[in-house]
Amino acid sequence: MKSLDRSSVFPQTAAAIKVLLFNLPFIIADEVPEDDENCMNYLILLQIVILSLTPITAAHTADVLEYLVAKHNFNNVRLYYELAVTPKVHYMVHLPDQMRLFGSLPSLVHAV
């Protein structure tokens, strides 16, 4: 089945992807072993998304985000070497600095 190929693309709206992103752990929880590295890296990505979308940040939020992005990207290269570095994965590296400079990231979207 071509849609299950690792290089497949699923054209969806941002809202549909966000809904899937937040609900997928609940949908597949019973089928995935607790120590699955792919799932653990996905949960790190989910934490990155949550911190990136939160409208209120603490003084250390950017530091936590920076740590999570570094951990996710390291795991991404280790787990998916051939597909590891995409523009979206690279752009995450800049999110903590933008948060430090401008505050919460959603406020940047609304300011434009």
C-alpha positions in Angstrom: 0.0 0.0 0.0 1.6 3.2 -1.2 0.1 5.4 1.5 2.1 3.5 4.2 5.4 4.1 2.4 7.8 6.2 4.6 8.1 8.9 1.8 4.3 9.3 1.4 2.7 12.7 1.7 -0.8 13.2 3.1 -2.1 16.5 1.9 -4.2 17.9 4.8 -5.1 21.2 6.2 -3.1 22.5 9.2 -6.1 22.1 11.4 -6.6 18.5 10.4 -2.9 17.7 11.0 -3.1 19.4 14.5 -6.1 17.2 15.4 -4.4 14.1 14.2 -1.1 15.1 16.0 -2.9 15.5 19.4 -5.1 12.4 19.0 -2.8 9.9 17.5 -1.2 8.8 20.8 -4.7 7.9 22.1 -5.6 6.1 18.9 -2.5 3.8 18.8 -1.6 3.6 22.5 -2.7 0.0 22.9 -0.8 -1.1 19.8 2.6 0.4 20.5 5.1 -0.9 23.0 6.1 1.5 25.8 9.8 1.5 24.8 9.2 2.0 21.1 11.9 4.6 20.0 9.8 5.9 17.1 6.8 6.6 19.4 9.1 8.2 22.0 10.5 10.6 19.4 6.9 11.4 18.2 6.0 12.3 21.8 9.0 14.6 22.0 7.7 16.2 18.7 4.3 16.5 20.3 5.9 18.4 23.3 7.6 20.7 20.8 4.3 21.5 19.1 2.6 22.1 22.4 5.3 24.5 23.6 5.3 26.2 20.3 1.6 26.8 20.3 1.2 27.9 23.9 0.2 31.6 24.2 1.9 32.0 27.6 5.5 31.2 28.3 7.7 31.1 31.4 11.3 32.3 31.6 12.7 28.8 31.0 10.2 27.7 28.2 12.7 28.6 25.4 15.4 26.5 27.2 13.1 23.5 27.5 12.1 23.9 23.8 15.7 24.1 22.8 16.5 20.9 24.7 13.5 19.1 23.1 14.3 20.2 19.6 18.0 19.1 20.0 16.9 15.7 21.4 14.2 15.2 18.7 16.6 16.1 15.9 19.4 13.8 17.2 16.9 11.0 17.5 15.5 11.8 14.0 18.9 11.5 12.4 19.6 8.2 14.3 16.2 6.7 13.5 15.4 8.0 10.0 18.8 8.9 8.5 17.6 9.0 4.9 14.6 11.3 5.7 16.0 13.0 8.8 16.7 16.6 7.7 13.9 18.4 6.0 13.3 22.2 6.0 10.6 21.8 8.7 12.9 19.8 11.0 15.6 22.5 10.5 13.3 25.4 11.2 12.5 24.0 14.6 16.1 24.8 15.6 15.2 28.5 15.3 12.1 28.4 17.5 13.8 28.8 20.9 15.7 31.9 19.8 12.5 33.4 18.3 10.8 32.7 21.6 13.6 34.4 23.6 13.4 37.4 21.3 9.7 37.9 20.8 7.9 35.9 23.5 5.3 33.2 22.8 5.3 32.0 19.2 1.6 32.3 18.6 1.8 36.0 19.4 4.2 36.3 16.4 1.6 34.9 14.1 -1.1 37.3 15.3 1.2 40.3 15.1 1.8 39.8 11.4 
